[in-house]
Amino acid sequence: DIQMTQSPSSLSASVGDRVTITCQASQDINKYLNWYQQKPGKGPKLLIFDASNLATGVPARFRGSGSGTDFTFTITNLQPEDFATYFCQQYDHPLLTFGGGTRIEIK
Amino acid sequence: QVELQESGPGLVKPSETLSLTCNVSGVSINSYYWSWLRQPPGKPLEWIGYMYPGGNTNSNPSLRSRVAISVDTSKSQFSLRLTSVTAADTAVYYCARYKSETGSYWFDPWGPGTLVTVSP
């Protein structure tokens, strides 16, 4: 199984801040990495696919990068609606796995 | 707009079978992969399995012996059956479209999720 180690598990930030989340795969997954946002009581929402491609309708302040085993997710100019939990997910088939999640809280 | 909605019992007894249905609207269910996922309290998301109507299926090896995913195209629904449940199967269960485009794959959209508790 490919393990996804996501960090940090939580962070506090203010509106306007830049925040960065990392995800490390236990083996090479090429670019097969997606990022999701989840708000309480709702299903996750796709933000980035293939490590760096913005999903339709997602603001440009969200950015992803990386390949192989090390990936980064960045939000620049944090907005009030961005306070949520974020997950990475790898799809190096046949087994799909998720990172543990990062909760972004208001400082 | 593609929308998914899970439905089913919120409480299941140990050793019994968990059954959930996902209603799909806004798109033909025949044209995509469909998936079930879950999130136990305080734990990461876990992929359960996916299927393509009339074709390919795949499931998490850790659950494979207990899982069945099926589709009813006439009702635009797909279903999950998980047998011999224990307290470890308590989780919020999500259905999602597993989309494929030029070799890329992602889950989008997701249903809002439904909490299933396994308890006597």
Chai-1 contact restraints between the chains, C-beta under 6 A:
chainA,res_idxA,chainB,res_idxB,connection_type,confidence,min_distance_angstrom,max_distance_angstrom,comment,restraint_id
A,N34,B,W106,contact,1.0,0.0,6.0,A-B,restraint_1
A,K42,B,P112,contact,1.0,0.0,6.0,A-B,restraint_2
A,G43,B,Y94,contact,1.0,0.0,6.0,A-B,restraint_3
A,G43,B,W110,contact,1.0,0.0,6.0,A-B,restraint_4
A,G43,B,G111,contact,1.0,0.0,6.0,A-B,restraint_5
A,G43,B,P112,contact,1.0,0.0,6.0,A-B,restraint_6
A,G43,B,G113,contact,1.0,0.0,6.0,A-B,restraint_7
A,P44,B,W110,contact,1.0,0.0,6.0,A-B,restraint_8
A,L46,B,W106,contact,1.0,0.0,6.0,A-B,restraint_9
A,L46,B,D108,contact,1.0,0.0,6.0,A-B,restraint_10
A,F49,B,S104,contact,1.0,0.0,6.0,A-B,restraint_11
A,F49,B,W106,contact,1.0,0.0,6.0,A-B,restraint_12
A,D50,B,S104,contact,1.0,0.0,6.0,A-B,restraint_13
A,Y91,B,Y105,contact,1.0,0.0,6.0,A-B,restraint_14
A,P94,B,N58,contact,1.0,0.0,6.0,A-B,restraint_15
A,L96,B,W47,contact,1.0,0.0,6.0,A-B,restraint_16
A,F98,B,P44,contact,1.0,0.0,6.0,A-B,restraint_17
A,F98,B,L45,contact,1.0,0.0,6.0,A-B,restraint_18
A,G100,B,P44,contact,1.0,0.0,6.0,A-B,restraint_19
